[in-house]
């Protein structure tokens, strides 16, 4: 009667196959982690761009929308550009009167009184900045925001709501940042009494 010895352990071939399988698995996991680490800053950049756009859009939407410049004597009572004492404001009237508010007013107020700050929604039309700056007298680029830029476009949008063209303004704020970051936020500002078209 012969006795047969049973093998205990693993063979060299089994060990090599095990090492190959584990190596492929580890390589796959590391490649996924590499992609994750490379793009881990993207949400921060995206979130920062959205915050900048929201802040600028809110700043614009809080401005008045009147037929006349808010410094005009008839700003609260005029129901058309013709009702302004001297300073018409708005999408159409400014062009008709040859007034370009972007040269007369600025988002940044000079501490010596050299510039008047924007005081109406329409003043922001065409506004752009490279490097996000505060609205203080120095208009310095805020830390960490030098790679971002913002552009504002304001268009008459009343027809979309069944109103006169200048009775509603569409505000588009576009912010671009590092990489392929490109955010556009849109808001609307409506003309209301006592300055509604009459």
C-alpha positions in Angstrom: 0.0 0.0 0.0 1.5 3.3 -1.0 0.9 6.5 0.8 0.6 9.7 -1.2 1.8 13.0 0.1 -0.6 15.9 -0.1 0.8 19.2 -1.3 0.6 22.0 1.3 0.9 25.7 0.2 0.9 27.2 -3.3 3.0 26.7 -6.3 5.2 29.2 -8.0 2.8 29.6 -10.9 -0.1 30.4 -8.6 2.0 33.0 -6.8 3.0 34.7 -10.1 -0.6 34.8 -11.2 -1.7 36.3 -7.9 1.0 39.0 -8.1 -0.1 39.9 -11.7 -3.7 40.2 -10.7 -3.0 42.3 -7.6 -0.6 44.5 -9.6 -3.3 45.2 -12.3 -5.9 46.0 -9.6 -3.5 48.4 -7.8 -2.5 50.1 -11.1 -6.2 50.7 -11.8 -6.9 52.1 -8.4 -3.9 54.4 -8.6 -4.9 55.7 -12.0 -8.4 56.6 -10.7 -6.9 58.3 -7.7 -4.5 60.2 -10.0 -7.3 61.6 -12.0 -9.2 62.5 -8.8 -6.3 64.4 -7.4 -5.6 66.3 -10.6 -9.2 67.6 -10.7 -9.7 68.1 -7.0 -9.2 71.8 -7.3 -11.8 72.2 -10.1 -14.8 72.5 -7.8 -13.1 75.2 -5.9 -12.4 77.2 -9.0 -15.9 76.7 -10.3 -17.4 77.7 -6.9 -15.2 80.8 -6.8 -16.4 81.8 -10.3 -20.0 81.3 -9.3 -19.5 83.4 -6.2 -17.9 86.2 -8.2 -20.8 86.2 -10.7 -23.5 86.1 -8.0 -21.9 89.0 -6.2 -21.6 91.2 -9.3 -25.1 90.3 -10.4 -26.6 91.1 -7.0 -24.6 94.4 -7.0 -26.2 95.4 -10.3 -29.7 94.2 -9.5 -29.7 96.4 -6.3 -29.2 99.5 -8.4 -32.2 101.6 -9.4 -33.6 101.5 -12.9 -35.0 104.9 -13.9 -35.4 107.0 -17.1 -33.1 109.6 -15.7 -29.8 109.4 -13.9 -30.5 109.0 -10.2 -28.8 112.4 -9.6 -31.3 114.1 -12.0 -33.9 116.3 -10.3 -36.7 114.4 -12.1 -35.4 110.9 -11.5 -38.3 109.8 -9.3 -41.1 111.3 -11.4 -40.0 111.0 -15.0 -42.0 108.4 -17.1 -39.8 108.8 -20.2 -36.4 110.2 -21.1 -38.1 113.4 -22.2 -39.1 114.0 -18.5 -35.5 114.2 -17.4 -34.2 117.6 -16.3 -30.7 117.1 -17.8 -29.4 113.5 -17.5 -31.2 110.8 -19.3 -30.4 107.2 -18.4 -31.1 103.9 -20.0 -30.6 101.6 -23.0 -32.2 103.8 -25.7 -32.3 107.3 -24.3 -28.5 107.4 -23.6 -27.8 106.7 -27.2 -30.4 109.3 -28.3 -28.8 112.0 -26.2 -25.2 111.0 -27.0 -24.4 110.2 -23.4 -21.9 107.4 -22.5 -22.2 106.8 -18.8 -19.2 104.5 -18.8 -16.9 107.5 -19.3 -18.7 109.7 -16.8 -19.1 107.2 -14.0 -17.0 104.3 -12.7 -17.6 101.3 -10.5 -14.8 102.6 -8.3 -15.1 105.9 -6.6 -12.0 108.0 -6.5 -11.3 109.2 -2.9 -10.6 112.7 -4.3 -14.0 112.8 -5.9 -12.7 112.4 -9.5 -15.2 109.7 -10.5 -18.9 109.2 -9.7 -19.7 105.6 -8.8 -22.2 103.6 -10.9 -25.7 104.5 -9.7 -28.0 102.8 -12.2 -28.4 99.3 -13.7 -27.5 100.7 -17.2 -24.2 102.1 -16.0 -22.8 98.5 -15.9 -23.5 97.8 -19.5 -20.2 96.9 -21.1 -18.4 96.8 -17.8 -15.4 94.4 -17.6 -12.5 93.8 -15.3 -9.5 91.5 -15.4 -8.5 90.4 -12.0 -11.5 90.7 -9.6 -11.2 94.0 -7.7 -13.0 95.4 -4.7 -15.1 98.5 -5.0 -12.9 100.5 -2.6 -11.1 103.7 -3.6 -7.9 101.8 -4.5 -9.7 99.2 -6.6 -7.0 96.7 -5.8 -7.2 93.1 -7.1 -8.5 90.9 -4.3 -6.0 88.1 -3.1 -6.2 84.9 -5.1 -8.6 86.4 -7.7 -6.2 87.8 -10.2 -6.8 85.0 -12.7 -10.5 85.7 -13.0 -12.2 88.2 -15.3 -15.8 89.4 -15.4 -17.9 91.0 -18.2 -21.4 92.5 -18.0 -23.9 92.9 -20.8 -27.3 94.6 -20.3 -30.0 94.4 -23.0 -33.6 95.6 -23.2 -35.8 92.5 -22.5 -39.3 93.9 -22.0 -40.7 92.2 -25.2 -40.0 88.8 -23.7 -42.5 89.6 -21.0 -45.1 91.5 -23.1 -43.8 94.9 -22.0 -42.2 97.9 -23.7 -38.6 97.0 -24.6 -37.0 99.3 -21.9 -39.4 98.2 -19.1 -37.3 95.1 -18.4 -33.5 94.7 -18.6 -31.6 91.5 -18.9 -28.3 91.4 -17.1 -25.7 88.8 -18.2 -22.6 88.5 -16.0 -19.9 86.2 -17.4 -17.0 85.2 -15.3 -14.0 83.3 -16.7 -11.2 81.8 -14.6 -8.3 79.3 -14.6 -8.5 76.3 -16.9 -11.8 76.1 -18.8 -13.9 77.9 -16.2 -16.7 79.9 -17.8 -19.8 80.9 -15.9 -22.7 83.1 -17.1 -25.5 84.1 -14.8 -28.5 86.0 -16.0 -30.9 88.2 -14.0 -33.7 90.6 -14.9 -34.5 94.0 -13.5 -38.0 95.5 -14.1 -39.0 99.1 -14.3 -41.8 99.8 -11.8 -43.8 102.8 -10.5 -43.3 105.7 -10.4 -41.0 105.3 -13.4 -43.1 102.9 -15.4 -43.7 104.0 -19.0 -47.0 105.9 -19.1 
